[in-house]
Amino acid sequence: MLAVRLDPDLEARLTAVAKRTGRSKSYYAREALREKIEELEDIALLEEALRDPDAGKTVSLEEVMKRLGLED
């Protein structure tokens, strides 16, 4: 369980969109958090890759071409 305090403007906007769509405010809060967490996870992975590009799996140019069907 998580309780979140929203500023009045954000609360009003959330309430309005929930009423307009027939969905709950909790639904939209969950969706917004899920999307933001996915974005933050992607950013963290990219930052990690930038710090150590050789840490991830590497694929040779030949393998890429083979996978794409671009072999001679």
FIDO-586679 format. One line per field, with one value per residue: residue in three letters; x, y, z of N, C-alpha, C in turn. Coordinates in pm, 1 decimal. Atoms other than C-alpha are relative to their C-alpha. Example, Ala and Ser with C-alpha at 12.3 -4.5 7.8 and 13.67 -1.06 7.14 Angstrom:
BEGIN
rest	(ALA, SER)
n_px	(89.0, -82.0)
n_py	(-119.0, -119.0)
n_pz	(0.0, -6.0)
ca_px	(1230.0, 1367.0)
ca_py	(-450.0, -106.0)
ca_pz	(780.0, 714.0)
c_px	(90.0, -77.0)
c_py	(120.0, 109.0)
c_pz	(0.0, 73.0)
//
This chain:
BEGIN
rest	(MET, LEU, ALA, VAL, ARG, LEU, ASP, PRO, ASP, LEU, GLU, ALA, ARG, LEU, THR, ALA, VAL, ALA, LYS, ARG, THR, GLY, ARG, SER, LYS, SER, TYR, TYR, ALA, ARG, GLU, ALA, LEU, ARG, GLU, LYS, ILE, GLU, GLU, LEU, GLU, ASP, ILE, ALA, LEU, LEU, GLU, GLU, ALA, LEU, ARG, ASP, PRO, ASP, ALA, GLY, LYS, THR, VAL, SER, LEU, GLU, GLU, VAL, MET, LYS, ARG, LEU, GLY, LEU, GLU, ASP)
n_px	(85.4, -76.1, 80.5, -71.8, 66.1, -11.4, 38.7, 141.7, 19.5, -18.4, 114.5, 117.4, -17.8, 15.1, 142.8, 73.5, -22.8, 63.6, 144.9, 25.0, -24.4, 63.2, -104.0, -28.8, -123.0, -104.7, -42.5, -90.4, -121.0, -79.7, -51.7, -103.0, -118.1, -56.9, -68.3, -115.9, -100.3, -61.2, -87.8, -115.8, -80.6, -69.4, -104.8, -105.7, -72.5, -79.2, -110.3, -94.0, -67.3, -91.9, -114.4, -80.5, 62.6, -42.1, 59.6, 112.8, -29.6, -35.4, 23.5, -85.6, 68.2, 35.3, 118.9, 112.9, 36.9, 61.9, 134.0, 86.6, 8.4, -76.7, -123.3, -24.8)
n_py	(-117.9, -123.1, -122.5, -109.1, -130.7, -73.6, -140.2, -13.1, -4.7, 134.9, 78.6, -38.1, 54.2, 145.1, 24.4, -31.7, 102.1, 122.5, -13.3, -1.7, 130.3, 107.3, 78.5, -51.9, -76.8, 98.8, 56.8, -93.4, -12.7, 121.0, -6.0, -103.7, 51.2, 109.1, -57.8, -76.5, 94.3, 61.4, -102.1, -13.7, 121.7, -11.1, -101.0, 59.0, 94.3, -77.6, -62.7, 108.0, 35.9, -108.5, 7.8, 117.2, 57.1, 137.9, 88.3, 71.2, 96.1, -62.2, 84.5, -42.4, -48.0, 118.6, 60.2, -90.3, 17.7, 132.0, -6.3, -82.6, 60.1, -83.8, 70.6, 20.5)
n_pz	(0.0, 12.2, -5.0, 64.5, -5.6, 125.2, -12.5, 38.5, 144.2, 52.6, -49.7, 78.9, 134.8, -10.3, -23.3, 123.0, 102.4, -48.2, 23.2, 143.3, 62.3, -74.7, -68.4, -133.6, -18.2, -29.1, 127.7, 66.8, -81.4, 25.8, 136.8, 6.2, -70.4, 79.0, 114.9, -45.5, -49.6, 118.3, 57.3, -87.9, 15.2, 128.0, -16.2, -82.2, 85.2, 95.9, -72.6, -31.8, 124.5, 33.8, -91.3, 33.1, 118.6, 23.7, -100.3, 59.4, 105.5, 127.3, 115.9, 110.5, 119.7, 78.6, -61.9, 27.0, 140.6, 11.4, -60.4, 84.2, 132.9, 91.6, 34.3, 144.2)
ca_px	(0.0, 126.2, -19.4, 76.7, -4.5, -73.2, -82.0, -438.3, -394.3, -262.4, -535.1, -800.8, -657.6, -639.9, -997.6, -1119.0, -953.7, -1079.8, -1436.8, -1414.2, -1290.3, -1471.3, -1143.7, -1025.8, -765.1, -570.4, -562.9, -403.0, -160.1, -46.5, -9.9, 187.3, 420.5, 466.8, 556.0, 790.9, 964.9, 1019.2, 1167.9, 1396.4, 1508.2, 1592.7, 1789.3, 1981.4, 2072.0, 2188.2, 2396.3, 2554.1, 2633.2, 2791.7, 3012.6, 3131.8, 3035.3, 3228.1, 3031.0, 2734.6, 2714.6, 2890.0, 2818.4, 3057.6, 2967.5, 2968.8, 2713.0, 2489.8, 2499.0, 2419.1, 2123.4, 1990.0, 2033.5, 2291.3, 2560.3, 2723.0)
ca_py	(0.0, 344.2, 680.4, 981.2, 1344.8, 1539.4, 1912.9, 2041.4, 2110.0, 1761.4, 1605.2, 1798.8, 1694.2, 1331.8, 1341.1, 1501.4, 1246.8, 960.3, 1091.1, 1152.6, 802.7, 602.9, 469.1, 507.2, 753.0, 452.2, 305.2, 618.0, 650.3, 288.3, 336.3, 658.8, 497.3, 186.1, 393.9, 621.4, 328.4, 158.9, 483.5, 516.4, 152.9, 213.2, 525.9, 337.0, 62.7, 319.4, 503.4, 173.7, 88.9, 430.4, 379.9, 37.2, -38.0, -365.3, -502.9, -601.0, -865.4, -765.2, -900.9, -891.5, -715.9, -1052.9, -1187.9, -881.4, -921.0, -1292.3, -1222.5, -961.1, -1188.3, -959.0, -1221.9, -1255.0)
ca_pz	(0.0, -87.7, 4.1, -205.5, -144.4, -461.2, -502.3, -555.3, -927.1, -1001.1, -786.1, -977.6, -1313.5, -1205.2, -1077.2, -1400.8, -1629.0, -1411.9, -1430.7, -1804.6, -1878.3, -1613.3, -1474.2, -1116.8, -999.0, -868.6, -1217.9, -1360.4, -1069.8, -1120.9, -1495.8, -1453.8, -1199.7, -1415.1, -1720.6, -1525.4, -1353.9, -1691.5, -1823.5, -1520.1, -1555.8, -1922.2, -1832.8, -1563.7, -1812.4, -2067.1, -1808.9, -1703.3, -2064.5, -2115.9, -1810.3, -1928.4, -2287.6, -2287.9, -1992.0, -2207.4, -2471.0, -2789.9, -3135.0, -3427.8, -3751.0, -3922.9, -3673.5, -3717.4, -4093.3, -4060.9, -3829.9, -4070.7, -4370.5, -4528.9, -4582.2, -4921.2)
c_px	(88.9, -96.8, 83.7, -81.2, 26.2, -33.8, -141.2, -24.5, 11.8, -114.4, -125.4, 8.6, -20.3, -147.0, -80.3, 18.4, -63.8, -150.8, -33.1, 8.9, -68.2, 99.3, 25.2, 127.7, 116.1, 53.2, 102.3, 129.3, 91.0, 63.6, 112.9, 128.1, 67.5, 80.3, 126.7, 110.2, 68.6, 98.7, 127.4, 90.9, 79.5, 115.5, 116.7, 83.2, 88.4, 119.3, 107.0, 79.6, 99.2, 124.5, 93.4, -60.3, 38.3, -62.8, -115.1, 44.5, 33.1, -20.5, 86.3, -85.2, -45.8, -127.4, -124.2, -47.6, -68.7, -141.9, -98.3, -14.9, 75.7, 132.4, 14.5, -7.7)
c_py	(122.7, 116.9, 113.5, 127.5, 73.3, 145.3, 14.4, -0.2, -139.7, -91.6, 28.9, -57.2, -150.7, -37.5, 21.2, -108.2, -132.9, 4.6, -7.8, -138.8, -116.1, -94.0, 62.7, 83.2, -95.1, -63.8, 91.0, 21.0, -120.9, 5.0, 102.8, -46.3, -111.3, 54.8, 73.8, -92.8, -70.0, 96.5, 14.1, -122.8, 3.9, 99.1, -57.0, -99.0, 72.2, 66.0, -102.9, -39.1, 108.2, -3.0, -114.2, -71.0, -144.5, -98.7, -82.1, -96.7, 76.1, -102.3, 54.7, 49.2, -117.5, -65.5, 85.3, -19.4, -134.5, 1.5, 77.8, -55.3, 76.9, -63.1, -8.1, -146.4)
c_pz	(0.0, 5.6, -56.4, 13.9, -130.8, 24.2, -56.9, -150.6, -61.3, 42.7, -82.1, -141.0, -1.5, 18.5, -127.9, -105.6, 41.9, -24.6, -148.2, -61.7, 70.4, 67.5, 136.0, 0.0, 28.5, -127.4, -66.7, 78.3, -23.0, -137.9, -12.4, 68.7, -79.5, -117.2, 42.3, 49.8, -117.1, -64.7, 83.2, -7.8, -130.0, 9.0, 80.2, -81.5, -100.2, 67.3, 35.1, -124.1, -41.8, 88.2, -38.5, -120.7, -27.2, 98.3, -57.4, -107.1, -127.4, -111.3, -113.1, -116.9, -86.0, 54.4, -24.9, -143.3, -22.0, 52.1, -85.3, -141.6, -104.3, -39.4, -152.2, -32.7)
//
